[in-house]
């Protein structure tokens, strides 16, 4: 249908606006066209999953090639490629890097949901704290009736030839370095978010991953959600229109969030490896709070941006196609929870997105988060001239769209999106620390496991992780300097006041 704007006349009265009609057309196509992913044998159609055996599917594809009379060289290449798929006919042994609360409560159960039919198995565990090694081994033994090979550090872990892939769930600032270690050791990796919170680490992990054929997925699980996939397809179809604004919040009232007072009192330096914990951060004396409550202290985490902002800003990059903001400003502070933390309990940041060579195009993302009052919860609202995409309610509506009356004043055509739901069963974002094996994390973990088999690019790829890391580093620079922060595409550096910051 033509996108040319028609003059609004009385003859148009009572007609369905063109944008709304196109939305209705799109809505009818959702079950047939939305939510399909190319990686693995999982198709998400109309919110329902259809799974089939990876090994059987690979064999069928190979036989189809032969039956079609493909040239001998192509058959040879396909056969050798199939043979290189890690564990195409055998078990894939997975090592655990860091027995954290996130791993225990969410990643492990999400992994075990798909381990049986994809033939994956936990085989080893690395943690520098002896207590976590012992607890982790006992936990996995209880779940799987299998004893893990313990490792005091990652050097020992990668000496174990049974480890073909790893799940990395360590402290925020360690993710990138542990990811570099994994791919250099020839292992596929699932790396929890954020991928990196310094540009040095972000560049290092991207370069390491690009330099190998290892499969690396990041824990930004919205990319594997059928609802988010449908929203992405809807925006990319053009029916939504250009994004003109985005509003995002993540509000909780949890003074104990990220605190571990009882565990802090039990951690002794002799029981862990403090120097290995610090990795590439400046040396400072052992501090049990920084070890266990790292999310409250820079440079071990930035808190709100590291933990929550990256999840939501990742969808902005995905939906808009822009790899990073043009600029970021931020304000906030510790206004209520004066417990020794260094990272803010309240933050508002504004991200400007659009083409670098045309400042007349683009949109703002207004992001706010607080620990001090939970009203508003988690919101992700995308606006176009025709209405709103509400990822909290998982609906498209004409709210705020150009009405017939306002359009008529300028002899324009009204622009009103048709209302429809992206999902039959709305799933609210979980704001507690323990999300369990939620559907998004389970889908993202399965997608990585399928891609380890197929050698295809995961939904939450290394490039997506690098993009959210750039936005994160810009946000952190804005917090620390109080200035407007930009990014130099040519040098891949964060800039403040025209000078290199990171």
Residue pairs with C-beta under 8 A, 6 or more apart in sequence:
1 18
1 21
1 22
5 412
5 413
6 12
6 18
6 413
7 411
7 412
7 413
8 404
8 407
8 408
8 411
8 412
8 413
8 414
12 404
12 413
13 404
16 24
17 404
17 413
17 414
17 415
17 416
18 413
19 239
19 241
19 386
19 401
19 415
19 416
19 417
20 386
20 398
20 416
20 417
20 418
21 418
22 239
23 239
23 396
23 417
23 418
23 420
24 418
24 420
25 239
26 234
26 237
26 239
27 418
27 420
30 46
30 230
30 420
30 422
31 45
31 46
32 45
33 233
34 44
34 45
34 46
34 226
34 229
34 230
34 233
34 234
35 43
35 44
35 45
35 46
35 47
35 226
35 229
35 230
35 233
36 43
36 44
36 45
36 229
37 43
37 44
37 224
37 229
37 447
37 459
38 456
39 447
39 450
39 451
39 454
39 456
39 457
39 458
39 459
40 54
40 446
40 447
40 449
40 450
40 451
40 453
40 454
40 456
41 51
41 52
41 53
41 54
41 57
41 450
42 49
42 50
42 51
42 446
42 447
42 450
43 49
43 50
44 226
44 229
44 443
47 226
47 227
47 423
47 424
47 425
51 117
53 117
54 88
54 118
54 450
54 453
54 454
55 88
55 89
55 453
58 82
58 85
58 88
58 453
58 454
62 78
62 79
62 82
65 74
65 75
65 78
66 75
70 78
81 455
82 88
84 455
85 453
85 454
85 455
86 92
86 164
86 165
86 188
86 452
86 453
86 455
87 119
87 120
87 164
87 452
87 453
88 453
90 119
91 119
91 120
91 121
92 118
92 119
92 120
92 121
92 164
92 165
92 449
92 452
92 453
93 121
93 122
93 123
93 124
93 162
93 163
93 164
93 165
94 111
94 120
94 121
94 122
94 123
94 163
94 164
94 165
94 166
94 167
95 122
95 123
95 124
95 125
95 126
95 151
95 157
95 160
95 163
95 165
95 166
95 167
95 187
96 103
96 108
96 122
96 124
96 125
96 126
96 127
96 136
96 140
96 148
96 166
96 167
96 169
97 126
97 154
97 157
97 166
97 167
97 168
97 169
97 170
97 178
97 182
98 126
98 127
98 132
98 168
98 169
98 170
98 171
98 174
98 178
99 125
99 127
99 132
99 133
99 135
99 136
99 139
99 169
100 132
100 169
100 170
100 171
101 433
101 434
102 169
102 192
103 136
103 167
103 169
104 136
104 139
105 433
105 434
105 435
105 436
106 434
106 435
106 436
106 437
106 438
106 441
107 167
107 169
107 190
107 192
107 219
107 441
107 445
108 122
108 139
108 140
108 143
109 436
109 437
109 442
110 437
110 438
110 441
110 442
110 444
110 445
110 446
111 120
111 122
111 167
111 445
111 449
112 143
112 144
113 437
113 442
113 445
113 446
114 120
114 442
114 445
114 446
114 449
115 121
115 122
115 449
118 446
118 449
118 450
118 453
120 165
120 449
120 452
121 144
121 146
122 140
122 144
122 146
122 148
123 146
123 148
123 149
123 160
123 162
123 163
124 148
124 149
124 150
124 151
124 157
124 160
124 162
124 163
125 133
125 136
125 137
125 140
125 148
125 149
125 150
125 151
126 133
126 150
126 151
126 152
126 153
126 154
126 156
126 157
127 133
127 136
128 152
128 153
128 272
128 273
128 276
128 277
129 267
129 271
129 272
130 152
130 271
130 272
131 266
131 267
131 271
133 150
133 151
133 152
134 150
136 148
137 147
137 148
137 150
140 146
140 148
141 147
141 148
149 160
149 162
151 157
151 160
152 273
153 273
153 276
154 178
154 181
154 182
157 163
157 166
158 181
158 182
158 185
158 187
163 187
164 187
164 188
164 452
165 187
165 188
165 189
165 190
165 215
165 452
166 182
166 187
166 188
166 189
166 190
167 189
167 190
168 175
168 178
168 179
168 182
168 189
168 190
168 191
168 192
169 192
170 178
170 192
171 277
171 294
171 300
171 301
172 194
172 197
172 294
172 295
172 300
172 301
172 302
172 306
172 307
173 197
173 198
173 201
173 279
173 281
173 294
173 299
173 300
173 301
174 277
174 279
175 191
175 192
175 193
175 194
175 195
175 196
175 205
176 191
176 195
176 196
176 201
176 202
176 204
176 205
176 469
177 201
177 204
177 205
177 279
177 280
178 191
179 189
179 191
179 195
179 205
179 208
179 209
179 216
180 204
180 205
180 208
182 188
182 189
182 214
183 189
183 208
183 209
183 211
183 212
183 214
183 216
184 208
184 212
186 212
186 214
187 214
188 214
188 215
188 216
188 448
188 452
189 214
189 215
189 216
189 217
190 216
190 217
190 219
190 445
190 448
191 205
191 216
191 217
191 218
191 219
191 465
192 218
192 219
193 218
193 219
193 220
193 310
193 311
193 314
193 465
193 468
194 306
194 307
194 310
194 465
194 468
194 469
194 472
195 202
195 205
195 218
195 462
195 465
195 466
195 468
195 469
196 202
196 204
196 205
196 465
196 466
196 469
196 472
196 473
197 301
197 302
197 305
197 306
197 469
197 472
197 473
197 476
198 299
198 473
198 502
199 469
199 470
199 473
199 492
199 493
199 494
199 502
200 280
200 502
201 280
201 469
202 466
202 469
202 470
202 473
203 492
205 462
205 465
205 466
206 462
206 463
206 465
206 466
209 216
209 462
210 462
213 455
215 448
215 451
215 452
215 455
215 458
216 458
216 461
216 462
216 465
217 444
217 447
217 448
217 451
217 458
217 459
217 460
217 461
218 458
218 460
218 461
218 462
218 464
218 465
218 468
219 441
219 444
219 460
220 310
220 311
220 314
220 444
220 460
220 464
220 465
220 468
221 438
221 440
221 441
221 443
221 444
221 460
222 228
222 311
222 314
222 315
222 318
222 440
223 229
223 314
223 318
223 444
223 459
223 460
223 464
224 440
224 443
224 444
224 446
224 447
224 459
224 460
225 439
225 440
225 443
226 423
226 443
227 391
227 394
227 422
227 423
227 427
228 315
228 318
228 391
230 422
230 423
231 319
231 382
231 389
231 391
231 394
231 422
232 318
232 319
234 240
234 389
234 396
234 422
235 243
235 319
235 320
235 382
235 389
239 417
240 382
240 384
240 386
240 389
240 396
240 417
241 384
241 385
241 386
241 415
241 417
242 363
242 384
242 385
243 319
243 320
243 363
243 382
243 383
243 384
244 363
244 383
244 384
244 385
245 363
245 364
245 365
245 366
245 382
245 383
246 316
246 363
246 364
246 365
246 366
246 380
246 381
246 382
246 383
247 365
247 366
247 379
247 380
247 381
247 383
248 312
248 313
248 365
248 366
248 367
248 368
248 379
248 380
248 381
249 367
249 368
249 369
249 376
249 377
249 378
249 379
250 304
250 308
250 309
250 312
250 369
250 377
250 378
250 431
251 368
251 369
251 370
251 373
251 374
251 375
251 376
251 377
251 378
251 431
252 370
252 371
252 374
252 431
253 371
253 372
253 373
253 374
254 371
254 374
254 433
255 337
255 339
255 371
257 371
257 433
258 293
258 295
258 296
258 303
258 307
258 433
259 293
259 296
259 339
260 292
260 293
263 292
264 288
264 289
264 292
264 293
265 288
267 288
267 291
267 292
269 286
272 291
274 286
274 291
275 283
277 291
278 284
281 299
281 300
282 299
284 290
289 296
289 297
289 340
290 297
290 300
293 341
294 300
294 301
295 301
295 303
295 306
295 307
295 343
296 303
296 340
296 341
296 342
296 343
297 341
297 342
297 343
298 342
298 343
298 476
301 307
301 343
302 343
302 472
302 475
302 476
302 479
303 341
303 343
303 344
304 343
304 344
304 347
304 369
305 347
305 349
305 472
305 475
305 476
305 479
306 472
308 369
309 349
309 367
309 369
309 471
309 472
309 475
310 468
310 469
310 471
310 472
312 367
312 380
313 351
313 365
313 367
313 468
313 471
313 472
314 460
314 464
314 467
314 468
315 380
315 391
316 322
316 351
316 353
316 365
317 323
317 324
317 464
317 467
317 468
317 471
318 464
319 382
320 353
320 363
322 353
322 354
323 463
323 467
323 470
324 467
324 470
324 471
324 474
324 487
325 351
325 352
325 353
325 365
325 471
325 474
325 487
326 352
326 353
326 354
326 356
326 359
326 362
326 486
326 487
327 351
327 352
327 474
327 484
327 485
327 486
328 349
328 350
328 351
328 352
328 471
328 474
328 475
328 477
328 478
328 484
328 485
329 349
329 350
329 478
329 483
329 484
329 485
330 347
330 348
330 349
330 350
330 475
330 478
330 479
331 347
331 348
331 349
331 482
332 344
332 346
332 347
332 348
332 479
333 344
333 345
333 346
334 341
334 344
334 345
334 346
335 345
335 346
335 372
336 345
336 346
336 371
336 372
337 345
337 371
337 372
344 479
345 370
345 371
345 372
346 369
346 370
346 371
346 372
347 367
347 368
347 369
347 370
347 479
348 366
348 367
348 368
349 367
349 368
349 475
349 478
350 364
350 365
350 366
350 367
351 364
351 365
351 367
351 471
351 474
351 475
352 362
352 364
352 365
353 362
353 363
353 364
353 365
354 361
354 362
354 363
355 361
355 362
356 489
374 431
377 392
377 428
377 429
377 431
378 392
378 428
378 429
378 431
379 392
380 390
380 391
380 392
381 388
381 389
381 390
381 391
381 392
382 388
382 389
382 391
383 389
383 400
384 401
384 417
385 401
385 402
385 415
386 398
386 401
386 402
386 415
386 416
386 417
387 396
387 397
387 398
387 399
387 400
387 401
387 416
387 417
388 396
388 397
388 398
388 399
388 400
388 401
388 417
389 395
389 396
390 396
390 397
392 428
392 429
393 426
394 421
394 422
394 423
394 426
394 427
395 419
395 420
395 421
395 422
396 417
396 418
396 419
396 420
396 421
396 422
397 417
397 419
398 416
398 417
398 418
398 419
401 414
401 415
401 416
401 417
402 412
402 414
402 415
402 416
403 414
403 416
404 414
404 416
406 414
407 413
407 414
407 415
427 439
430 436
430 438
435 441
444 459
444 460
447 458
447 459
447 460
448 458
448 460
450 456
451 457
451 458
470 487
470 492
470 494
473 494
473 502
474 485
474 486
474 487
474 494
475 485
477 483
477 485
477 494
477 496
477 501
477 502
478 484
478 485
481 496
481 501
483 496
483 497
484 496
485 494
485 495
485 496
485 501
486 494
486 495
486 496
487 493
487 494
487 495
488 494
488 495
488 500
491 500
493 500
493 501
493 502
494 500
494 501
494 502
495 501
